[in-house]
Every structure is written in C-alpha cells, then in structure tokens.
C-alpha cells in the first residue's frame, strides 16, 4: 500500500522531549494514527485521547499491544539501552526509527536481529506544525511495505527525503536538523540590530519575526525560484537593500555559516563513536 493511504497506525514513541513532543503532536493532528504509546519517565507535555503514557518500556511491553512501528526520540547516550530493552519483546518485523543525532544503523543493529527493519532519520522542530523536513536512510534489505510505513509515520511532520548514503546524515543533521536554531538566532540578531537603529523592542521583535516568516513563506510559494533570484528581486540598484547586503555579503557571513555547519557535522560524527 502506498504510504499516502496508510491509516490507523499504532505508533510507539520512546522519549517525549522537544522533538518527541513535536512528532506526537503532528501525528495526533493527522489522520494516520489510531493509537500513540509514549514511553517517558516524566509527565507528558501534551495529551490526547489517542496517547497512552508509560513510564518505562517494560510497562508498555506488559500492556501486550504490539505497535506497528517504533520511533526512538531519546538522547544519543540512551539509544543503545533503549534498543536493548525493545529487542526483548518487539517482533523482528516491526520497523524501528531512530531520530537520535549521530546514531548509525550499525549502532542500532547491535541490539536487534539481522532482519529487523531499521531506519535512521533526522527531522527538525517545525515538525510540530507540519512544516518540518526529515531526511531518512535505511538498510537495503528493508521491505517496501516497511519503508512505506516509516515514510507514512514521518510524513505528518512535513517533507520527507530519503538518501542511500548514510554518511550524508551528519551533514543533514548540521543543515536541517540544527538549522531552525540558526534561523531563530538570526531573528534575535535582527531584533538587536533594530534596537540599535532606534526601534522600540516590541516593534523590532514583530518586524524581525514577521519578516522571517514572510520570507520563508515566499521561498515556499516560489519553490522553483533559486534563492539568489529571490534575493535579487528585493534588491534595487543603489537602494537600501544593496547597501545592507554590501556588508552581509562581504564573505564573513558565508564563512560563519559554513563553520557552523561543519562544527555541527563534526559533533554528529563524534556522537556515533
């Protein structure tokens, strides 16, 4: 069955921090799920009639309701322990998706039988409102139906891209996984620049936030227009935008972004060891 037509999925979510909660909220707002089992030692930040809270994996296992798919959303240091616990009761036909940064398919495989369908994915926090993007990679021996199920589980969060080369995932993590934080920081910087230019704080904040929202919406609406053309469309020769860009495009900003991505990529690689 194509992923678009998959419904009534029973999903188990292990971990309900910021990213886990974003996924759960996206699932709850979709037509995909019939039941969401959430394993989280703390109280849940969200609630819904579809969500069932367990404090430990063992508690979920005792309920004897096997999920159709499991998503692991805990910190990287806890992934191996979680996988070991899941492997004790989970059938080897159930897909397991890990969204933990740096956790390779090889690391996941150490806990599960050889035939377990394993997927490594990297979503981002706009998933909560269905505006995220997730990149995923899986083992070559996965069944098409299992891959479709994994795609269906990720699709309510936004766009989904699949890659065949797992080594790309560290760069993906650095660009789109961490990317929303870069954008939010840019909003912070634009607010501070507005304050320095004499704007009241509330107005500077609204201007910076809505400008970023509007620019992102325009980039989405004109998705076939390259970003350099969108930039040029704002820039009149000899105008104010050109004057501002003369500073922003002197090479330092590009270098800073490149260094940021490389630093995050390196950290993602470190987490896999």
MOTAKA-V449276 format. One record per residue. SS is DSSP state (H for helix, E for strand, L for the rest). PSI is psi in whole degrees, 0 to 359 (NA if undefined). NEAR is the number of other ideal C-beta (glycine too) atoms within 8 Angstrom. Layout:
{{SS & PSI & NEAR} {SS & PSI & NEAR}}
This chain:
{{L & 128 & 6} {L & 148 & 6} {H & 331 & 10} {H & 336 & 6} {H & 4 & 6} {L & 130 & 11} {L & 170 & 7} {L & 45 & 5} {E & 135 & 13} {E & 110 & 14} {E & 137 & 16} {E & 127 & 13} {E & 122 & 15} {E & 106 & 13} {L & 129 & 13} {L & 55 & 14} {L & 209 & 9} {H & 310 & 6} {H & 320 & 11} {H & 317 & 16} {H & 322 & 13} {H & 317 & 14} {H & 313 & 15} {H & 319 & 15} {H & 320 & 10} {H & 317 & 15} {H & 317 & 14} {H & 330 & 12} {L & 358 & 7} {L & 178 & 8} {L & 14 & 3} {L & 314 & 12} {E & 146 & 12} {E & 335 & 7} {E & 138 & 10} {E & 111 & 15} {E & 124 & 15} {E & 122 & 14} {E & 114 & 14} {L & 121 & 12} {L & 328 & 4} {L & 172 & 5} {L & 148 & 4} {L & 141 & 11} {L & 348 & 5} {L & 163 & 10} {L & 154 & 4} {L & 152 & 8} {L & 336 & 3} {L & 346 & 9} {E & 135 & 13} {E & 124 & 8} {E & 129 & 7} {E & 139 & 12} {L & 331 & 7} {L & 156 & 8} {H & 322 & 11} {H & 324 & 7} {H & 320 & 10} {H & 320 & 11} {H & 322 & 9} {H & 337 & 6} {L & 343 & 9} {L & 41 & 5} {L & 97 & 7} {L & 125 & 8} {L & 160 & 11} {L & 333 & 8} {E & 148 & 15} {E & 136 & 14} {E & 124 & 14} {E & 119 & 15} {L & 45 & 13} {L & 173 & 11} {L & 150 & 8} {H & 324 & 9} {H & 341 & 4} {H & 353 & 9} {H & 312 & 15} {H & 318 & 9} {H & 316 & 7} {H & 315 & 13} {H & 318 & 14} {H & 319 & 9} {H & 320 & 9} {H & 321 & 15} {H & 341 & 11} {L & 336 & 7} {L & 348 & 5} {L & 128 & 12} {L & 149 & 5} {L & 5 & 8} {L & 352 & 6} {L & 122 & 13} {E & 140 & 12} {E & 121 & 16} {E & 127 & 15} {E & 132 & 13} {L & 14 & 11} {L & 130 & 11} {L & 134 & 10} {L & 351 & 13} {L & 111 & 12} {L & 165 & 9} {H & 326 & 11} {H & 321 & 6} {H & 316 & 10} {H & 320 & 15} {H & 333 & 11} {L & 335 & 8} {L & 339 & 9} {L & 162 & 14} {L & 159 & 6} {L & 329 & 5} {L & 358 & 7} {L & 126 & 12} {L & 115 & 15} {E & 137 & 14} {E & 132 & 14} {E & 127 & 15} {E & 152 & 13} {E & 99 & 14} {L & 184 & 16} {L & 168 & 12} {H & 336 & 10} {H & 355 & 12} {H & 328 & 16} {H & 329 & 11} {H & 16 & 6} {L & 18 & 11} {L & 18 & 6} {E & 182 & 15} {E & 135 & 11} {E & 135 & 15} {E & 135 & 14} {E & 154 & 16} {E & 149 & 14} {E & 175 & 13} {L & 149 & 8} {L & 342 & 4} {L & 9 & 4} {L & 144 & 12} {L & 150 & 6} {H & 320 & 6} {H & 323 & 7} {H & 322 & 11} {H & 321 & 12} {H & 321 & 12} {H & 317 & 14} {H & 318 & 16} {H & 316 & 12} {H & 323 & 12} {H & 331 & 14} {H & 335 & 13} {H & 326 & 11} {L & 344 & 10} {L & 350 & 15} {E & 211 & 12} {E & 149 & 6} {E & 128 & 12} {E & 142 & 8} {E & 139 & 9} {L & 155 & 11} {L & 337 & 4} {L & 108 & 6} {H & 335 & 9} {H & 343 & 5} {H & 343 & 10} {H & 331 & 13} {H & 321 & 13} {H & 322 & 9} {H & 314 & 12} {H & 318 & 15} {H & 327 & 14} {H & 300 & 9} {H & 326 & 10} {H & 312 & 12} {L & 344 & 10} {H & 319 & 9} {H & 325 & 9} {H & 323 & 7} {H & 318 & 10} {H & 316 & 9} {H & 323 & 8} {H & 325 & 8} {H & 322 & 9} {H & 316 & 11} {H & 313 & 8} {H & 321 & 8} {H & 324 & 13} {H & 312 & 12} {H & 322 & 8} {H & 321 & 8} {H & 322 & 12} {H & 318 & 10} {H & 331 & 6} {L & 356 & 6} {L & 5 & 4} {L & 147 & 9} {L & 151 & 5} {H & 314 & 8} {H & 318 & 6} {H & 317 & 9} {H & 320 & 13} {H & 315 & 9} {H & 318 & 8} {H & 314 & 11} {H & 313 & 12} {H & 310 & 9} {H & 328 & 8} {H & 318 & 9} {H & 318 & 12} {H & 313 & 8} {H & 318 & 8} {H & 319 & 8} {H & 319 & 8} {H & 321 & 8} {H & 320 & 9} {H & 325 & 10} {H & 315 & 7} {H & 322 & 6} {L & 54 & 8} {L & 340 & 6} {L & 357 & 3} {L & 122 & 7} {L & 147 & 5} {H & 329 & 7} {H & 329 & 6} {H & 319 & 8} {H & 319 & 12} {H & 314 & 9} {H & 330 & 7} {H & 339 & 6} {H & 344 & 6} {L & 105 & 10} {L & 139 & 6} {L & 127 & 5} {L & 7 & 4} {L & 188 & 8} {H & 321 & 5} {H & 318 & 9} {H & 322 & 11} {H & 316 & 7} {H & 319 & 8} {H & 336 & 10} {H & 333 & 8} {H & 313 & 6} {H & 331 & 7} {L & 28 & 8} {L & 5 & 7} {L & 336 & 6} {H & 318 & 6} {H & 316 & 9} {H & 318 & 8} {H & 319 & 8} {H & 315 & 8} {H & 318 & 9} {H & 316 & 8} {H & 322 & 8} {H & 314 & 10} {H & 317 & 11} {H & 321 & 9} {H & 316 & 9} {H & 321 & 12} {H & 317 & 12} {H & 318 & 9} {H & 322 & 10} {H & 319 & 14} {H & 320 & 10} {H & 324 & 8} {H & 341 & 10} {L & 352 & 10} {L & NA & 4}}
